[in-house]
Amino acid sequence: MEIKYYFDYNATTPTDPRVVEAMKPYFFETFHNPSSFYRKASEANAAVETAREKVAKLINAEPREIFFTGGGTESDNLALQGTASKLKDKGNHIITSAIEHPAVLKACKFLKTKGYEITYLPVDQNGFVDPDDLKKSIKDTTILVTIMHANNEIGTLQPLKELAKIAHEKGIYFHTDAVQSTGKIPVDVKELDVDMLSCSSHKIYGPKGVGVFYKKHKVKIDPLIFGGGHEKGLRAGTENVPGIVGMGKAAELALAEMDDEERRIRPLRDKIQKGIIETIPEVFINGDTQDKLYNTTNVSVRYIEGESILAMLDGEGFALSSGSACSSKSLDPSHVLLAIGLKHEDAHGSLRISLGKYNTDEEADRLLEVLPPIVERLRSMSPFWKKK
Ligand SMILES: *Cc1c(COP(=O)(O)O)cnc(C)c1O
């Protein structure tokens, strides 16, 4: 597979060729609508159910607790808006964190316009929510706590089990956006004791536009999308059969290969992280250095702009991300980096390096070879660096 210098796996992943193979028949000989009556239709339906079983196995859920959606964003919106709508007579208060994905933050912002009250828990300098803060922010009107598992920018893993326990002691639902953790590390909904969970196919080598929403069987929420009775009435619309089959295959592969992937990728990430610190002056790691996703590192290179580095790296065939303003298409730098206490200028100088299954040792070496001279060149043109 020819993917050169791709270090942006947290943004999306290439589809695994084995996933594409599994999907193929459902575009052609078994293209049928799973709800139709004939034999071919029941084959399509059976494929959806097999995929549901595979996804359930990945997160230790029951198949009936798995619902297919149009992506991680939709699953997050379903958790938030579906709970808010269902429990509106019970209360109007939702607790989340300051470092959530926009899929959660923008849904909260929308709910605020509808009369809901939102509490954004702060995080410490490593990106962790303090369970005591959660305890203190719960009110009689709290109906939902939603806190992400792994952060997409800095990789920090939240103490979910402890946080869920606090919510449950007060009888409050707990949802987690586990888009970045599912398929990379063990995610067990029973062990974590979450009521709802979101994950996404394209972050785990499956096709784009397919998401999973897990809901504990006894949890009742309202749908976002109305229509036919698909997905037990929780998500109407003819099933994306090839996509769902792809998600199922991706889940199966992730479960089987997760341990080997971690053993291979963690040392590559560590090598890059260490190499950058040792060869470039005035850089620092954002977020925890240890307790985070094994594939992610986020560094701030002081006195220059992240996107200038990205542009020069792009010229060398490298694809990665930055938390600076332009690359996030907004005026402010990453809300995550600001939430962990970075100054604006340091957030602007950030680089996110996220690895995945096609990265090699040679690629890591190549990155460490090209990055220092790029930084040196940009700094030589930077007024901030000269003034120092
Ligand atoms: C990518 C991502 C999403 C959105 O998932 P889509 O399938 O792209 O809609 C939500 N949350 C996190 C943490 C993500 O990384």
The ligand as an SDF file (V2000), in Angstrom:
LIG
                    3D

 15 15  0  0  0  0  0  0  0  0999 V2000
  -13.4580   12.1300   14.2210 C   0  0  0  0  0  0  0  0  0  0  0  0
  -14.1000   12.3570   15.5370 C   0  0  0  0  0  0  0  0  0  0  0  0
  -15.4870   12.5560   15.6410 C   0  0  0  0  0  0  0  0  0  0  0  0
  -16.3820   12.6430   14.4250 C   0  0  0  0  0  0  0  0  0  0  0  0
  -16.5570   11.4110   13.7980 O   0  0  0  0  0  0  0  0  0  0  0  0
  -17.0450   11.3990   12.2640 P   0  0  0  0  0  0  0  0  0  0  0  0
  -17.2700    9.9610   11.9670 O   0  0  0  0  0  0  0  0  0  0  0  0
  -15.9330   12.0090   11.4670 O   0  0  0  0  0  0  0  0  0  0  0  0
  -18.2910   12.1930   12.1880 O   0  0  0  0  0  0  0  0  0  0  0  0
  -16.0300   12.7260   16.8870 C   0  0  0  0  0  0  0  0  0  0  0  0
  -15.2660   12.6950   17.9820 N   0  0  0  0  0  0  0  0  0  0  0  0
  -13.9360   12.5090   17.9320 C   0  0  0  0  0  0  0  0  0  0  0  0
  -13.1490   12.4670   19.1960 C   0  0  0  0  0  0  0  0  0  0  0  0
  -13.3100   12.3460   16.7090 C   0  0  0  0  0  0  0  0  0  0  0  0
  -11.9890   12.1820   16.6650 O   0  0  0  0  0  0  0  0  0  0  0  0
  1  2  1  0
  2  3  1  0
  2 14  2  0
  3  4  1  0
  3 10  2  0
  4  5  1  0
  5  6  1  0
  6  7  2  0
  6  8  1  0
  6  9  1  0
 10 11  1  0
 11 12  2  0
 12 13  1  0
 12 14  1  0
 14 15  1  0
M  END
$$$$
